[in-house]
């Protein structure tokens, strides 16, 4: 098998998967060395052997603990409390939960409907026929909900090469013996991409007496199809291995289904009904993927980000670069898996390279894909009266270094330098932005103009002339 360079392989680690399992390590308290290594390995804490010695209340350490707590669904305290320590002891996936914002736009997937696989070799722990059945079941978990078919090859190069190996096995990601990393996988693509490697020093079984091959293979194949980790605890793609899962029921949560169908669409025989009822989603239908060129399109929020534009809608967002004609649609959970969906407002503070996202009375700050420590915060800490329950829209006016917040028919001006609301506000939107006489759902500044969104309409406002110069469709940016 042709191998890629070390640098490419390390880049693809963001998509590989594994489940370290070390029962001996679950007893007793965790050492500071192990805690620090946990945060370094899974949350990119800068490697500094004196982090905990010199700076016990160090903000980088606290920030990473908060990030871990937020992602894994724990109470965000920044403290090494009992729940946090217990979570660190649990078996889990071996690649970081935190990922780089710039990596995901490649969105790798198989660009064909028939994907081939090959079982290269077998473990001595199970009958070959049982291994075959486990792999077939793992593939069927995914083919049941997307329009892909999996065809087995017995020789030659398949798209997904499934092999058992030990220690250093040629991909610069050596296994660590029994009780450690169970396996890893690569995203869709040529050569080693798409392949699944399983540690043959584990005790593989068809039941729960050892490491269940079906469960691990299904998770790894999720990565081979292009999925990242989920922060939903009952999801197959959650980073923590659950030996108590009921293998007689569907392994996929609605989060898994939404993620894989965002990449591949619905099964060809039932495009209008993609729902596979699970224990938590029975009787519910998932939100439909929004149609980019729907003439009635409206947005929940709009923001700029490092020269690009983000358009938020329910659990999705479009990413539009000034260099591209077509926008790209993503699920919010791909970039910010621990954040809620359905934002009310968003804006980029370019002076700090941060985007602020609002929902209800809470707001978050993100830099790229990294959620900043100390969030969410209450919107009333910005100076809003208690009567304000949520923000409708917001944008940062670069020239004046002010952020404008819109609520119903009024707006506030927030001085980013002084970190406080300006005197004399709120004021009427219609007075200061004549022509914008409808409720503002979203807003942003670009090319010296202000853009206000109201339902399926968009108003282009010239701040110098203080007038609306054009009325457009909300999705006019999408080349529809």
Buried (B, 14 or more C-beta within 10 A) or exposed (E): EEEBEEEEBEBBBBBBBBBBBEEEBEEEEBEEEEBBBBBBBBBBBEEBEEBBEEEEEBEBBBBBBBBBBBBBBBEBEBBBEEBBEEBBBBBBBBBBBBBEBEBBEEBBBBEEEEBBBBBBEBBEBBEEEBBBBBBBBBBEBBBEBBBBEBEBBEEEEBBBBBBBBBEEBEBEBBBBEBBBBBBBBBBBBEBBBBBBBBBBBBEBBBEEEBBBBBBBBBBBBBBBBBBBBBBBEBBBBBBEBBEEBEEEEBBBBBBBBBBBBBBBBBBEEEEEEBBBEBEEBEEEEBEEBBEBEBEEBBBBBBBBBEEBBBBBBBBBBBBBBEEEEEBBBBBBBBBBBBBBBBBBBBBBBBEEEBBBBBBBBBBBBBEBBBBBBBBBBEBEEBBBEEEBEBBBBBBBBBEEBBBBBBBEBBBBBBBBEEEEBBEEBBBEBEEEBEBBEBBBBBBBBBEEBBBBBBEBBBBBBBBEEEEBEEEBBBBBBBEB
